[in-house]
Structures are given as structure tokens and as C-alpha cells.
Amino acid sequence: MQDQASSSAPVDCPCGTGEQYQQCCQPLHQGTAAPNAERLMRSRYSAYTLGLIDYLVGSTLPAQQSMLDRQAMLQWSSASTWLGLDVEDAPPVHQHAQRAQVTFIAHWSDPDGQRHSHRECSDFGKRQERWFFIDPNHPIKAGRNDPCPCGSGRKFKQCCSV
């Protein structure tokens, strides 16, 4: 499905909004900040369907990015047939909120045709006016006054501690 990311023909967005990819997730994939956690989560699902691993890494909390297994992400992305996304809950948050949650179910099948669903309530944090996915598989091991693991040179509490 990677052709969708570069195609100019109108294509429905994989995230399930019913909008065209060019107006929905493509601008986010090209650098526009997601306006809220739900849009970021939807764009991440679309990125998996399109094999956009750089986007998936870049939309993860910076302190966690170096912990991600890019090769495993690419393998899962390209080997799966993506069947759809259901957003169960995305409570609205105040425009100045720094945290949000989105509950969703992602559907896919393996190369052998076996179908799967994954339900998750994901956490998101806002840092410098951008939303980031907080990966539950990679806890951040830093105290509030420790240097931030993202390499910014700032204290963790002033950086990725969202």
C-alpha cells in the first residue's frame, strides 16, 4: 500500500474517517502537527498501513524513539494486510491539556490470512505544541531532575516528562 503515500489520485484514508488520504493523514505524514491525540493515533495507524516507519518513530515521545525496533516495525507493517481501525473513545481535552488517551481497535491479517485485532487505550503527551504517542512497551527510566533521555540537554521534567 505504500503507493498511496506518493499517489496523486484520490484515495480513501486508511484511518477510517471516510476522508481522502490527501486531506486527512497525508498532511500529518508530511510534517503538519496533529491537532489532537485522536488524529495522531489515526495517522499512526495509516503510517503502519503505508510503511511510514520514520513517521511512526518521529511521532513517538522523543525520549523513547531510540528504544524502538525500526526493523520489527517495518516487518510487521509490510507483512500485514491492514483491515481497518475502530476508535472506541477519544475524550475531548482542553486546548492546553498536556495528556490525552485514545481507545481503539486495530484489525489486520498475517500473510497466512489469520485475522487479528488489538484493543488498546493509548496515552499521548503534548510537548512544544506537538502530540506524541507514549509507548507503553518502553518505560522511560529517568528521574525528574535527570538529563532527558531524548538528548535535548534539558532536565527530564522540563522536556519529555509530559
KELODO-982724 format. One record per residue (C-alpha): x, y, z. Coordinates in nm, 4 decimals, decimal comma. Each point is the difference from the previous one (the first is absolute). Example, Ala and Ser with C-alpha at 12.3 -4.5 7.8 and 13.67 -1.06 7.14 Angstrom:
KELODO-982724
{px = 1,2300; py = -0,4500; pz = 0,7800} .
{px = 0,1370; py = 0,3440; pz = -0,0660} .
//
This chain:
KELODO-982724
{px = 0,0000; py = 0,0000; pz = 0,0000} .
{px = 0,2977; py = 0,2352; pz = 0,0060} .
{px = -0,1122; py = 0,1377; pz = -0,3364} .
{px = -0,2743; py = 0,1969; pz = 0,1791} .
{px = 0,2572; py = 0,2181; pz = 0,1735} .
{px = 0,1327; py = 0,1330; pz = -0,3298} .
{px = -0,3022; py = -0,0373; pz = -0,2277} .
{px = -0,1858; py = 0,3111; pz = -0,1157} .
{px = -0,3252; py = -0,1871; pz = -0,0784} .
{px = -0,2669; py = 0,0419; pz = 0,2710} .
{px = 0,0077; py = -0,2947; pz = 0,2393} .
{px = -0,2014; py = -0,0642; pz = 0,3162} .
{px = 0,2130; py = 0,0449; pz = 0,3105} .
{px = 0,0909; py = -0,3290; pz = 0,1695} .
{px = -0,0834; py = 0,1486; pz = 0,3422} .
{px = -0,3728; py = -0,0407; pz = -0,0596} .
{px = -0,1264; py = 0,3592; pz = 0,0185} .
{px = -0,1549; py = -0,0269; pz = -0,3459} .
{px = 0,2122; py = 0,2924; pz = -0,1177} .
{px = 0,2504; py = -0,0116; pz = -0,2832} .
{px = 0,3579; py = -0,0812; pz = 0,1046} .
{px = 0,1277; py = 0,3253; pz = -0,1529} .
{px = -0,2225; py = 0,2067; pz = 0,2330} .
{px = 0,0127; py = -0,2283; pz = 0,3032} .
{px = 0,3255; py = -0,1680; pz = 0,1054} .
{px = 0,2358; py = 0,0997; pz = -0,2804} .
{px = 0,0564; py = 0,3553; pz = 0,1316} .
{px = 0,0951; py = -0,1470; pz = 0,3390} .
{px = 0,2319; py = -0,2509; pz = -0,1694} .
{px = 0,1620; py = 0,2974; pz = -0,1735} .
{px = 0,0644; py = 0,1948; pz = 0,3218} .
{px = -0,3192; py = 0,1816; pz = 0,1003} .
{px = -0,0602; py = -0,0347; pz = 0,3750} .
{px = -0,3006; py = -0,2097; pz = 0,0989} .
{px = -0,2667; py = 0,2223; pz = 0,1582} .
{px = -0,0826; py = -0,2610; pz = 0,2647} .
{px = 0,0887; py = -0,3476; pz = 0,1258} .
{px = -0,2695; py = -0,1781; pz = -0,2028} .
{px = 0,1286; py = 0,1450; pz = -0,3272} .
{px = 0,3543; py = -0,1001; pz = 0,0934} .
{px = -0,1139; py = -0,3537; pz = 0,0816} .
{px = -0,1894; py = -0,0264; pz = -0,3295} .
{px = 0,3023; py = 0,1291; pz = -0,1907} .
{px = 0,2184; py = -0,2611; pz = 0,1698} .
{px = -0,2368; py = -0,2778; pz = -0,1103} .
{px = 0,0155; py = 0,1368; pz = -0,3556} .
{px = 0,3784; py = 0,0142; pz = 0,0256} .
{px = 0,0091; py = -0,3709; pz = 0,0863} .
{px = -0,2161; py = -0,0783; pz = -0,3034} .
{px = 0,2330; py = 0,2035; pz = -0,2217} .
{px = 0,3331; py = -0,1106; pz = 0,1466} .
{px = 0,0897; py = 0,3502; pz = 0,1221} .
{px = 0,2350; py = -0,1109; pz = 0,2778} .
{px = 0,1779; py = 0,3363; pz = 0,0268} .
{px = -0,3358; py = 0,1597; pz = 0,0801} .
{px = -0,0795; py = -0,2650; pz = 0,2609} .
{px = 0,3331; py = 0,0575; pz = 0,1715} .
{px = -0,0263; py = 0,3786; pz = -0,0260} .
{px = -0,3509; py = 0,0056; pz = 0,1474} .
{px = 0,1115; py = -0,2004; pz = 0,3049} .
{px = 0,1108; py = 0,1915; pz = 0,3092} .
{px = 0,3595; py = 0,1109; pz = -0,0759} .
{px = 0,1401; py = -0,1613; pz = 0,3171} .
{px = -0,1240; py = -0,3381; pz = -0,1294} .
{px = 0,0986; py = 0,0236; pz = -0,3664} .
{px = 0,3428; py = -0,1613; pz = 0,0373} .
{px = -0,1617; py = -0,3019; pz = 0,1702} .
{px = -0,2199; py = -0,0864; pz = -0,3002} .
{px = 0,0817; py = -0,2980; pz = -0,2224} .
{px = -0,0335; py = 0,1575; pz = -0,3443} .
{px = 0,0627; py = -0,3303; pz = -0,1808} .
{px = -0,2740; py = -0,1799; pz = 0,1952} .
{px = -0,2387; py = 0,2877; pz = -0,0682} .
{px = 0,0775; py = -0,0129; pz = -0,3720} .
{px = -0,0404; py = -0,3788; pz = -0,0090} .
{px = -0,3392; py = 0,0098; pz = 0,1728} .
{px = -0,1140; py = 0,2947; pz = -0,2112} .
{px = 0,0895; py = -0,1575; pz = -0,3327} .
{px = -0,0965; py = -0,3604; pz = 0,0802} .
{px = -0,3473; py = 0,0858; pz = 0,1281} .
{px = -0,3171; py = 0,0648; pz = -0,1935} .
{px = -0,1646; py = 0,2888; pz = 0,1795} .
{px = -0,3758; py = -0,0492; pz = 0,0397} .
{px = -0,1181; py = 0,3098; pz = 0,1824} .
{px = -0,0030; py = 0,2138; pz = 0,3086} .
{px = -0,2781; py = 0,0569; pz = 0,2516} .
{px = 0,0331; py = 0,2904; pz = 0,2437} .
{px = -0,2054; py = -0,0883; pz = 0,3063} .
{px = 0,0702; py = 0,3048; pz = 0,2141} .
{px = 0,1934; py = 0,3240; pz = -0,0360} .
{px = -0,1200; py = 0,2342; pz = 0,2720} .
{px = 0,0382; py = 0,3665; pz = -0,0894} .
{px = 0,2715; py = 0,1827; pz = 0,1897} .
{px = 0,0513; py = 0,3676; pz = 0,0743} .
{px = 0,2199; py = 0,1733; pz = -0,2591} .
{px = 0,2740; py = 0,0482; pz = 0,2619} .
{px = -0,0098; py = -0,3629; pz = 0,1216} .
{px = 0,3312; py = -0,1849; pz = -0,0049} .
{px = -0,1391; py = -0,3559; pz = 0,0209} .
{px = -0,2723; py = -0,1927; pz = -0,1816} .
{px = -0,1158; py = -0,3567; pz = -0,0558} .
{px = -0,1508; py = -0,1741; pz = -0,3014} .
{px = -0,1563; py = -0,3463; pz = 0,0085} .
{px = 0,0017; py = -0,1821; pz = -0,3324} .
{px = -0,0043; py = -0,3382; pz = -0,1699} .
{px = 0,2362; py = -0,0657; pz = -0,2920} .
{px = -0,0817; py = -0,2891; pz = -0,2334} .
{px = 0,2464; py = -0,1837; pz = -0,2277} .
{px = 0,0803; py = -0,3404; pz = -0,1427} .
{px = 0,3293; py = -0,1850; pz = -0,0230} .
{px = 0,1464; py = -0,1253; pz = -0,3285} .
{px = -0,1685; py = -0,3364; pz = 0,0680} .
{px = -0,3385; py = 0,1745; pz = 0,0172} .
{px = -0,0490; py = -0,0311; pz = 0,3756} .
{px = -0,1964; py = 0,3025; pz = 0,1205} .
{px = 0,0899; py = 0,1940; pz = 0,3138} .
{px = -0,1333; py = 0,2907; pz = 0,2028} .
{px = 0,1838; py = 0,2044; pz = 0,2586} .
{px = -0,1903; py = 0,2172; pz = 0,2483} .
{px = 0,1963; py = 0,2649; pz = 0,1844} .
{px = -0,0510; py = 0,3108; pz = 0,2074} .
{px = 0,3009; py = 0,2054; pz = -0,1064} .
{px = 0,1519; py = 0,2930; pz = 0,1824} .
{px = 0,1130; py = 0,3114; pz = -0,1800} .
{px = 0,1972; py = 0,2987; pz = 0,1206} .
{px = 0,0314; py = 0,3500; pz = -0,1365} .
{px = 0,3456; py = 0,1537; pz = -0,0169} .
{px = 0,0734; py = 0,3359; pz = -0,1629} .
{px = -0,3472; py = 0,0075; pz = -0,1609} .
{px = 0,0418; py = -0,3471; pz = -0,1598} .
{px = -0,1746; py = -0,3184; pz = 0,1078} .
{px = 0,2106; py = -0,3148; pz = 0,0462} .
{px = -0,0893; py = -0,3644; pz = 0,0586} .
{px = 0,1279; py = -0,1310; pz = 0,3348} .
{px = 0,1099; py = -0,3578; pz = -0,0683} .
{px = -0,0981; py = -0,2267; pz = 0,2929} .
{px = 0,2580; py = -0,2581; pz = -0,1121} .
{px = 0,2908; py = 0,2331; pz = 0,0743} .
{px = -0,0221; py = 0,1593; pz = 0,3450} .
{px = 0,2192; py = 0,3039; pz = 0,0471} .
{px = 0,2613; py = -0,0511; pz = 0,2675} .
{px = 0,0758; py = 0,3548; pz = 0,1056} .
{px = -0,0588; py = 0,1981; pz = 0,3147} .
{px = -0,1549; py = 0,3443; pz = -0,0200} .
{px = 0,3378; py = 0,1727; pz = 0,0417} .
{px = 0,1993; py = -0,2419; pz = -0,2181} .
{px = 0,1107; py = 0,1011; pz = -0,3500} .
{px = -0,2751; py = -0,0844; pz = -0,2469} .
{px = 0,0658; py = -0,3286; pz = -0,1851} .
{px = -0,0982; py = 0,1678; pz = -0,3291} .
{px = 0,3354; py = 0,1801; pz = -0,0019} .
{px = -0,1353; py = 0,3549; pz = 0,0140} .
{px = 0,2396; py = 0,0980; pz = 0,2797} .
{px = -0,2895; py = 0,1101; pz = 0,2202} .
{px = -0,1265; py = -0,1597; pz = 0,3204} .
{px = -0,2584; py = -0,2747; pz = -0,0507} .
{px = -0,2674; py = 0,2001; pz = 0,1882} .
{px = 0,0455; py = 0,2898; pz = -0,2442} .
{px = 0,0028; py = -0,2141; pz = -0,3112} .
{px = -0,1651; py = -0,3384; pz = -0,0621} .
{px = -0,1706; py = -0,0333; pz = 0,3371} .
{px = -0,3407; py = 0,0800; pz = -0,1437} .
//
